């Protein structure tokens, strides 16, 4: 049994990664959004979640995740 939606996800990610006209941050954002559109909900489990560049993109997409609680 295959994972048909995996093809669309893979293609979106490759499109983003190969687009050298866009910044690294823009390409990472496209990859994150592709996964989130496919119901990814465990972003904080990624080894790259706290990476300086990737974390900056996550913070731009989800600023409320990074708000400090009072």
Buried (B, 14 or more C-beta within 10 A) or exposed (E): EEEEEEEEBEEBBEEBBEEEEBEEEEBBBBBBBBBEEEEBEEBEEBEBEEEEEBEEBBEEBEEEEEEEEE
